[in-house]
Amino acid sequence: MKQTAARASGKGQSGITITLALSMLLASLGTSIANIALPTLVTAFSAPFAQVQMVVVAYLAAMTISVVVAGQLGDRFGLRSMLMAGLGLFTVASLLCGMATNLSLLIGARLLQGIGAAFLMTLSMALMRQTASEARVGHAMGLLGTVSALGTVLGPVFGGLLMPMTGWRGIFWVQVPLAAISLILAFLRLPPDEQTNGKASLAGHWLKLNSNLVPNLLVNLLVAAVMMTTLVVGPFYLALALGLEQRSVGFVMAVGPAIAIVSGVPSGQFVDSWGSDLVLAMGLALLVVGAFLLAILPNTIGVAGYVLSIVVLTPGYQLFQAANNTDALADVPGHLRGTVSGLLSLSRNIGLITGASFMGAVFAFGVGTHDLIHAGAGAIAEGMQLAFLLGGTMMMVAMAVALRYRILAKRRV
């Protein structure tokens, strides 16, 4: 590890950071950039929305299923080598997306792109942990959180700018040169893979990882579910309960990602200065308060209440992410960092799916009907309140799990 630190010093570290940040940006960009094209794809392929929606679902599903395998391959064959393989696959898949002549081919290409994105997301995190100095690990993790949020925000923006000029294919063409540049940078800037034991496996360390890592993964899942709930429930509440126009809804919904971009790096710096335990507790406390505020304030003071709640919730998420990722990877052997990074990504993605499905169902139950478009403002408000009362309770459970784990860990010492 000393050799790795030496290779990752000075200007070399800047090149590594740029390369890994761009890889993470591509993975998150691919998650959001296709959403804005869905109405256009319905017309282009004369297909029902349920089928066209698979363009988004295929990417997310492939990425979720592949993250742990990507991490294990990185541990076995080298993080740098497997990241480059993922970038190569992402580049080819983006090209195939832009060339697709029917919906089935486009969905198939998006599946491949999602697999490539799993390598980018997982191995970027593992390599950042491997190459960053011990004093700046939190800063590095916070930077990846910032870049991930930035990619999510830029996806619809890029798509909206490109589609009038290039049609729907342009949103995939633009990813080809970006991925190719990332691949070249990875080849030139990332340090050579350390010697790995090809026979190393997760089994020999499972008992240790099982006791130390499971709380991180469980809390990560719960937090991701609540954050996804804001993205699923928020637009309905703002448009149907508060009566905002579509443009205003978009502006209000952009507040959260904007705060995430600004607060990511400082959150990592706090981890470096104060330690992951304190920052994790601060983040979870803000998540508890923010979730309960979303259940109360918007129904009391309207848009201002919604924005204020998001202003509390989002920094809590960034503090949590920086601290939880740093803590989860802190004592993991070098040849298992890819696998653990994959497990973190897996728990986050399962949380996102839980937020979109289960928490969405809770919202609909609170409204009293699945026909949300024709529901009254009061019913929408009740659904919002139920969803975030449950979300606040989930954050309290997350805090209890994290606190109990840390108390038990200190007793073992």
Buried (B, 14 or more C-beta within 10 A) or exposed (E): EEEBBEBBEEEBBEBBBEBBBBBBBBBBBBBBBBBBBBEBBBEBBEBEEEBBBBBBBBBBBBBBBBBBBBBBBBBBBBBBBBBBBBBBBBBBBBBBBBEBEEBEEBBBBBBBBBBBBBBBBBBBBBBBBBBBEEEBBBBBBBBBBBBBBBBBBBBBEBBEEBBEEBBBBBBBBBBBEBBBBBBEBBEEBBBEBBEBEEEBBBEEBEEEBEEBBBBBBBBBBBBBBBBBBBBBBBBBBBBBBBEBEEEBBEEBBEBBBBBBBBBBBBBBBBBBEEBBBBBBBBBBBBBBBBBBBBBBBBBEEBEEBBBBBBBBBBBBBBBBBBBBBBBBBEEBBBBBBBBBBBBBBBBBBBBBBBBBEBBBEBBBBBBEEEEBEEBEEEBBBBBBBBBBBBBBBBBBBBBEBBBEBBEEEEEEE
